[in-house]
Amino acid sequence: MNDSMTARKSDGKRSKSKRGFFGSLNSDLAIDLGTANTLIYMKEKGVVLNEPSIVALDPSDKIIAVGHQAQQMHEKTHKQIRTVRPLKGGVIADFNLAEKMMKAMIQKVMQKRWFSPVKTMLVTVPNGITAVERMAVRDSAENAGAKEVFLIEETVAAAVGMDLNVNEPVGNMVVDIGGGTTEIAIISLSGIVHAQSVRIGGERMNEEIVNFIRRKHNLLIGERTAEKIKHKIGSAIPGEQELEMTTKGRNLVSGVPKNLTVTSEDVREAIHESVNTCLDAITKSLENTPPELAADILDRGIMLTGGGALLKDLDKMISEAIELPVHITEDPLTTVVRGTGIILENYDDYTNVMY
């Protein structure tokens, strides 16, 4: 921990010495490199890109589409085109494709600017990332065109995006449920007192819905359809009015397309294991929180963010289970990138949270 803090401070001092008038002629970017979506914040411009973390490739592995365009092709391609997600479980699974994807997305936001070099790039990473995975993120960002790269834990960036003062001696508990991971952290004095990361997120829930419908109804649906079902009728606990929707898939017995009515109860049963795993991780984190910081969390509550926070009544379910207030942040899908953008705009105030 001490070595990490020393490295962060020395990196911050080195970077500040390089920043001047000519440095301002370059673009500074903050990137939330997520399993499901990649968001880019440009200094003084705000969030300039929010697209799925997916690429479409031809037979020679040349990228022919990225982001929204590639997502439209997903699960609808022929043998000459394949779609790939370069990140799995919150970390880079394919180094080359991640680099190419980042480069393509950066080019999208830089194409109208007369200066193209990226001076400083801040990239978010999961709490539980290994040294090798950290190196892969840094190398990908540098190869994508950044002169300087600094990493920030997602939960710290999320806390800043929630307008929490991470530099104060006050305990804040942040739970970020993303596409590939659920990140939990107790933050105080610009550092993470306790952190826990579980490789469960929105994508795992989608897979569970696909498997449940196949197992219970002998119907095969795609991941995109599963995500629509989760968003429209999914919930963490039973509501006053149960919802249902009609979906389409391929009958595994007859092999022909078929309609199926799916209910909120079906979705809850499908994602029950993932939701409980997230709840268990939150409970364990609270058990490892120092008493004084636990008192702060009792007063301030738990801050819930990330795409998973949009699951209906998830905050209510967590609050009832652990008997603590749970608050969902405004626009949870962009909390992390907005926080990273704040750090980018107020660089000198946050050198202790970068490395």
Secondary structure in CASP SS format (residue, H / E / C, confidence):
PFRMAT SS
TARGET T0000
AUTHOR 0000-0000-0000
METHOD secondary structure of the structure
MODEL  1
M C 1.00
N H 1.00
D H 1.00
S H 1.00
M H 1.00
T H 1.00
A H 1.00
R H 1.00
K H 1.00
S H 1.00
D H 1.00
G H 1.00
K H 1.00
R H 1.00
S H 1.00
K H 1.00
S H 1.00
K H 1.00
R C 1.00
G C 1.00
F H 1.00
F H 1.00
G H 1.00
S H 1.00
L C 1.00
N C 1.00
S E 1.00
D E 1.00
L E 1.00
A E 1.00
I E 1.00
D E 1.00
L E 1.00
G C 1.00
T C 1.00
A C 1.00
N E 1.00
T E 1.00
L E 1.00
I E 1.00
Y E 1.00
M E 1.00
K C 1.00
E C 1.00
K C 1.00
G E 1.00
V E 1.00
V E 1.00
L E 1.00
N E 1.00
E E 1.00
P E 1.00
S C 1.00
I C 1.00
V E 1.00
A E 1.00
L E 1.00
D C 1.00
P C 1.00
S C 1.00
D C 1.00
K C 1.00
I E 1.00
I E 1.00
A E 1.00
V E 1.00
G C 1.00
H H 1.00
Q H 1.00
A H 1.00
Q H 1.00
Q H 1.00
M H 1.00
H C 1.00
E C 1.00
K C 1.00
T C 1.00
H C 1.00
K C 1.00
Q C 1.00
I C 1.00
R E 1.00
T E 1.00
V E 1.00
R C 1.00
P C 1.00
L E 1.00
K E 1.00
G C 1.00
G C 1.00
V E 1.00
I E 1.00
A C 1.00
D C 1.00
F H 1.00
N H 1.00
L H 1.00
A H 1.00
E H 1.00
K H 1.00
M H 1.00
M H 1.00
K H 1.00
A H 1.00
M H 1.00
I H 1.00
Q H 1.00
K H 1.00
V H 1.00
M H 1.00
Q C 1.00
K C 1.00
R C 1.00
W C 1.00
F C 1.00
S C 1.00
P C 1.00
V E 1.00
K E 1.00
T E 1.00
M E 1.00
L E 1.00
V E 1.00
T E 1.00
V E 1.00
P C 1.00
N C 1.00
G C 1.00
I C 1.00
T C 1.00
A H 1.00
V H 1.00
E H 1.00
R H 1.00
M H 1.00
A H 1.00
V H 1.00
R H 1.00
D H 1.00
S H 1.00
A H 1.00
E H 1.00
N H 1.00
A C 1.00
G C 1.00
A E 1.00
K E 1.00
E E 1.00
V E 1.00
F E 1.00
L E 1.00
I E 1.00
E E 1.00
E H 1.00
T H 1.00
V H 1.00
A H 1.00
A H 1.00
A H 1.00
V H 1.00
G H 1.00
M C 1.00
D C 1.00
L C 1.00
N C 1.00
V C 1.00
N C 1.00
E C 1.00
P C 1.00
V C 1.00
G C 1.00
N E 1.00
M E 1.00
V E 1.00
V E 1.00
D E 1.00
I E 1.00
G C 1.00
G C 1.00
G C 1.00
T C 1.00
T E 1.00
E E 1.00
I E 1.00
A E 1.00
I E 1.00
I E 1.00
S E 1.00
L C 1.00
S C 1.00
G E 1.00
I E 1.00
V E 1.00
H E 1.00
A E 1.00
Q E 1.00
S E 1.00
V E 1.00
R C 1.00
I C 1.00
G C 1.00
G H 1.00
E H 1.00
R H 1.00
M H 1.00
N H 1.00
E H 1.00
E H 1.00
I H 1.00
V H 1.00
N H 1.00
F H 1.00
I H 1.00
R H 1.00
R H 1.00
K H 1.00
H H 1.00
N C 1.00
L E 1.00
L E 1.00
I C 1.00
G C 1.00
E H 1.00
R H 1.00
T H 1.00
A H 1.00
E H 1.00
K H 1.00
I H 1.00
K H 1.00
H H 1.00
K H 1.00
I H 1.00
G C 1.00
S E 1.00
A C 1.00
I C 1.00
P C 1.00
G C 1.00
E C 1.00
Q C 1.00
E C 1.00
L C 1.00
E E 1.00
M E 1.00
T E 1.00
T E 1.00
K E 1.00
G E 1.00
R E 1.00
N E 1.00
L C 1.00
V C 1.00
S C 1.00
G C 1.00
V C 1.00
P E 1.00
K E 1.00
N E 1.00
L E 1.00
T E 1.00
V E 1.00
T E 1.00
S H 1.00
E H 1.00
D H 1.00
V H 1.00
R H 1.00
E H 1.00
A H 1.00
I H 1.00
H H 1.00
E H 1.00
S H 1.00
V H 1.00
N H 1.00
T H 1.00
C H 1.00
L H 1.00
D H 1.00
A H 1.00
I H 1.00
T H 1.00
K H 1.00
S H 1.00
L H 1.00
E H 1.00
N C 1.00
T C 1.00
P C 1.00
P H 1.00
E H 1.00
L H 1.00
A H 1.00
A H 1.00
D H 1.00
I H 1.00
L H 1.00
D H 1.00
R H 1.00
G C 1.00
I E 1.00
M E 1.00
L E 1.00
T E 1.00
G C 1.00
G H 1.00
G H 1.00
A H 1.00
L H 1.00
L C 1.00
K E 1.00
D C 1.00
L H 1.00
D H 1.00
K H 1.00
M H 1.00
I H 1.00
S H 1.00
E H 1.00
A H 1.00
I H 1.00
E C 1.00
L C 1.00
P C 1.00
V E 1.00
H E 1.00
I E 1.00
T C 1.00
E C 1.00
D C 1.00
P C 1.00
L C 1.00
T C 1.00
T H 1.00
V H 1.00
V H 1.00
R H 1.00
G H 1.00
T H 1.00
G H 1.00
I H 1.00
I H 1.00
L H 1.00
E H 1.00
N C 1.00
Y H 1.00
D H 1.00
D H 1.00
Y H 1.00
T H 1.00
N H 1.00
V H 1.00
M C 1.00
Y C 1.00
END
